[in-house]
Structures are given as structure tokens and as C-alpha cells.
Amino acid sequence: MKLSNWFKGISLPRPPAAAPPVGLPAPEKVYLPLRQHRGAVAEPKVEPGQRVALGQVVGASEEFESAAVQATVSGVVEAIVDTVDPAGEKVPTVVIQNDGADAWADELAGAAILEDPAAVKATRPSHLLRRLREAGLVRAQVQGRPLHVDLSPPMAPQSYLYMTGIPVVRPIDTLIIRAVDVDPPVCPNQSCMGEASQDLAVGVAALARISGAKRVILALPSGVDAAGIAAIAAQYEWEVASVSQRAYPFASDNLLVQSLTGREVHTPYGEPRDVGVLLEPLISALDVGRVLSSGRPVIDRVFSVAGEVKNPQTFRVRLGTPISQVLDAAGGGPSRPGKIIVGGPMMGLAIFDPATPVTRETVGVFVQSAASVVAYADHPCIHCGRCVAVCPVNLIPSDLGKLCEFRMYEDAAEMNLMNCIECGCCAYVCPARRPMVHFLRHGKSEVLAGRME
């Protein structure tokens, strides 16, 4: 006998080819939450009635795990109010009335510009990291970390890395740029493949310089015309790997690292850095390149609209634009709305207010009509084993769901509940329509809350 390399998960329909992003005009008002990531809330640096310029800092914090917030239009601060972010938490938000001038702040005029990878390689990593922190870049995912936190060496290694009592921090030797999207048909990374140019070269050079990586792997979606971006990879001697878009959740970070490098990331708390790998989405690398080559912060986000809208499309949207305005640009949603999901249909978070603004951590929405929303039921598990067959991290979701349902959280934790990546495969295949992800996500939060007491 021999070991099988067969991947567990589900097979999704191949998403349609993603068109390049379409620019949307700046809205009349922008709503800028003072936390657009996982971490600390920034403190407001402006007051109602104050005039602000494009790129001016309106919120900042001394906390390490926090990102600065810049004005994405020029105009007047109308108010500072609380709004609800995609995770359902209230966050202080700066509201700016757009004056239409798009006048950049004077303090950005003297910023150094790095026009090519050679200039980046000649710059100290600490200087590059400071530039990215000042720009307030955030990893493009819901509840992602500020980019400078992702790139900074950890203060201490993960507890499981203390093999013989000696702390071990493995240096980064491989950089993976993920152009394939984790949760299609929301495909912002694929849409940006045609825009890849000098900004990508500068961004990758900066990420490699900061992390110390010598090897660069570009993960491209299979079955997509990638001649342009492949030519850039050949020019700079990056490796190119083809990744299936149908095998879900094959493109999630830890599974992709194992596939491309053969290194297994420890679960539940491990991350690619622990095995010497830095993995960043393509749009994050492009943002890094734009910041360094222009000397200005990024004021927009590539935002994909998919599902039941008239014209599914990817847009380039000013940060702070209400999602409802982006949906209108896509032709509007169904007559009987069901769900608006920030992120993809499998791992996204449903929002109740379409006025929720586009932020640095949001990359798209998936829209469902009322008729297409699956209603979960309170039926008992029928022990069919389908969830076990598709779980990509080899758990027994049926047993874990029952333990969480009946509040036996520590028993579920002993069965590796915390290893769940909340991909939704178990709920997708469950014939009893049990709300598996809800059970497991609630169980994980209860375990963490109990351990903090």
C-alpha cells in the first residue's frame, strides 16, 4: 500500500473568468471605520467641521496591532459616529463630506519614491516596514491583520515550537503570492492579474526584502489566461504554480503552503511563518508596490460583487463607500433580497445593513435572493458520514456539532474542535441541514472564553 495524496473537500463549479476592475467615482460621503482589521481601534485625529485633504491621517494608534486610517476623499469631516463592521461590532467611524476636489495632503509631497525592485533591495527592511505601517495597509481578508504585523518577526515563537526548551523562530525562506481566490466566485485577486505590472515587481521585492525570503512562488488559478503575469514571473525568476479553483478550500493559506512546499503548518494556532513561509494575496502585494512607487497611501480597494445581481463585476472602489452603492453599480440585487455576504458564499459573514462601508479588510460581497437562501433545521444528525468525508483538516464534524449543540465544549475541544477552519464544507453536504458552522464557531468562542476566565 502507499499513501494517497487525494485532497478532501468539495468540488465547486468553476467560476467565470474575472474581468479587470472597473473604476467607480468617489461617493458624496465616505464612512471610515477607525478599525478595519483584527486588533486595536485607532484614535480619531480630526474633529467635526475640520477640513481634510486626500491621504491625510484621520485615525491612528500607538498600539502595534493597529493600522492608520487616511481620508479617501478631500472635504469636511461631518461627524464621528458608531457603525457596525462586517463582524457585527460597533466601531467609531469618521464621516467625510466629499468636496470633489481630490486634493492630496501637502505632507505627502516629499515622500521617497521607489520605482523599481533594485531601489527596493537597496533600502533597509526597517525603512520599508515603517513606510507600510504609515500607509495603514491591511491584509485583504475579513478580520485580517495589519500588514506590518504580518511582516514583523514574532516577539516569541508559538508554544509548540519550544521543542527542547529552546525558543525557535524559523527564518522566512519562501514567499508565496496567492493570485487564486479562496472563496470563488468572489475573485478580486484573479481580476487583478491583468493589472500586474511594475507595482507587482516592486511589491514582491519589498515583501521579500522585509521577510528575507529568497524563493518566490506565484500561485495562479488553473484554466485562466495568465500570460502577462507569467511573463513578469519569468523576468524576475519567480516560480509559477497552477492551483485548482474547483477543489475547495484548497487555496486556503495552510493547505496551500502544504501543497506548494510540502511543509505542514501546525493546527490550530500555527501559521505559515512557523514553517518558514510568508503568504500574501496578490492584491496585498500590488498595494505594497503602489505605496512604495507613488509615495501615497492606498485610498481604494478592489471589490468583487458576485451572486444574484444583474451585472456581477469587480470594481475599484474608494474606501468608505457604502456597499449599497456598489451593488447599485452592479445593476442592483434581487427583488426579494435574502442575504448580503461579505466575502465569499462559503466563508463570508452575512451583514444586516447594506450601508456597511467598504474597508481595507473587505474584498467583495456575494448576494443571494430570499429563494436561494438555505434554511437550516433543528433535525438530529443522521450519522451519514458525509461531513467526515469532506473535512479538509480530518475532523469528525458530526460528533463535534453534537457536543457543541449540547454545550459540551471542553469535550469538543479534546476532539480537536479548535482545528476547525470554518470552511463550511460540512454544512454544504449535510442532508439534515444542520447549522454545522454555527455550532462549531460558537463552540470555539465558548472554549476561548472559558479558558480566559
Secondary structure, 3 states (H helix, E strand, C coil): CCCCCCCCCEECCCCCCCCCCEECCCCCEEEEECCCCCCCCCEECCCCCCEECECCEEEECCCCCCCCEECCCCEEEEEEEEEECCCCCEEEEEEEEECCCCCECHHHCCCCCCCCHHHHHCCCHHHHHHHHHHHCCECCCCCCCEHHHHHCCCCCCCHHHCCCCCCCCCCCCEEEEECCCCCCCCCHHHHHHHHCCHHHHHHHHHHHHHHCCCEEEEEEECCCCCHHHHHHHHHCCCEEEEECCCEECCCCHHHHHHHHHCCCCCCCCCCHHHHCEEEEEHHHHHHHHHHHHHCCCCCEEEEEEEECCCCCEEEEEECCCEHHHHHHHCCCCCCCEEEEEECCCCCCEEECCCCCECCCCCCEEEEEEHHHCCCCCCCCCCCCCHHHHHCCCCCCHHHHHHHHHCCCHHHHHHCCHHHCCCCCHHHHHCCCCCCHHHHHHHHHHHHHHHHHC
